[in-house]
Amino acid sequence: MSHHVGDSLPPLERTITLTDMVAYAGATWDWHKMHYDPKYVAQKRLPAPVVDGQVFGALLVEQLQDWLGPQSFVQKLNFTFKALVFAGETVRCEGTVTEVHSDRISVQQQVVVVGQDGGVLRTAAGPAGATVMLGTADGPGAT
């Protein structure tokens, strides 16, 4: 598969439930009440528990690996938090190829919160970007 500057990455869309957030907290040992306790966040005048921002990094990498396959290796990833995301909201990872080399590509990405109609409500994380090393089944990056 050849890649070109300007190509769009296949979007990754995910609704993040409170159950997902509790599972993520358990996996990362991040048990701050803002990520799972509706009573605690109500006292803070928030509408629902807040998605841990590191989830966005995991989703951005998942988007890249789903697109490029298991031989790819995300060498570098960066992103900036822009807005809170709450339990039950749907996010979409979007991206565009910005550089193409024989052994790697660079992409620009973002995570947006989308409404039921698919329209963007706000940017959760962005700008974001990654450098991905490309491999083949019989070459570097092979598993």
N, C-alpha and C positions, 0 to 999 in steps of 0.2 A: 504494500500500500504506500503510495507516495503522498507526501504532505506538502502543502503550499502555504506561503504567507497569506493571511486573510481567510484561510479555511476556518469554519466554525466547528467547535467541538460539539459532539452530541450532548445535549443538556441532560443533567441528572436532577430529577425532582424527587423530593422526599417530604412527607408530612412527619413532623417530629412529635411523637406522643409523649405523655408523661411517663409511660412505661419504658419507652426508648431512653428517656433521660435518666431514669433510675438505673437502668442496665448500664448506661455509660458511666454514671457516677460510681457504680460498683466496680467496673473494669478499671477506672482511673483512680479510685480511692479519693475522689473529690466529693465529700459529703456536705458541702455547704447547703444550708436549708433553702437558699434562693433557687436551687436547681430541682427541688422536689416537694417542698412544703407549701401548699396553697395558703394556709393560715399565716405563715411567716411572710410571704410576699404580699398578702392583703394588708398586713400591718405596714408594709413599706410602700403601699399605694400602687402596687404593680398588678396588672390584670391576671397574671398567671405565673407559674414558675418560669424562670429564665433558662433558655438553652445555654449550656456551657459553650463558650466561644471556640474552644478547641475542636468541637464537633465540625465546625466549618472547614478546618484544615483536613480532617479525616474525609469529609465529603469531596473536597477539591481533589485529593489524591485518588479517591474512589472513581471520580469522573475520568481522570486521566488513565488509570489502569483499566477501567472498563473499555475505554476507547482504544488504547494502544496495546493491550494484552499483557500477559504475565511476563513477557520478556523485557518489558519496560521497567525503568528504575527512576523514580523521582529523586533527582540529585539535589534539587534546591526548590524550596517552596516559601513564599512569603505572602502575607495578607494583612490588611488593616481592618480592624473592627469599626463599623459605622453605626449600627443600631442594634438594639436588643431584639431577640426573637423569643417568642413565648410558646409554651407547650400547646400543641394542637395546630400551630401554624405550618404552612407549607413553604419550603425553600427550593430554589432552583439554582444550580450551578451552571454558569454559562462561560464560554471562553472562545478565544480566537488565537490562531497560530500567529506568532510575531517574528520568529526566526526559524530557518530550516538549515541544518547541517547534515553531513553524512551519518553522524553517530548520535545526534541529539536534536531536539527541537525546543523552542521556548514558546510559552503561551502566556496570554493575559487572561485572567479569569475574574469572576465576581460571584458572590452569592446574593441572590435577591429573595425577598419575601413576596410570594404571589397570592393573589386573591383567588376566590373560587372560579372566576372567569379567566384565570391565567395571567391577568394583568399584574404588572409590578407595583407593589405597594410601597416598598422602600428597599434600599440596599443594606444588607446585613454585614457584608464583608467585601471590601474592594477599595482600592485596586488590589488585586492578587496576581501572582505570577508564579511560574514554575519553569524549571529546566528539567527535561526528561531525557535520560539516556535511552537510546533505542537499541534493542537487541534482536537477534533472530533465534529460532529454535536450535541452531547449531553454532551460534556465535556469542559474543559478549552479552551478558545479561540473561543467558539461557538458564532455565531452571531444570 
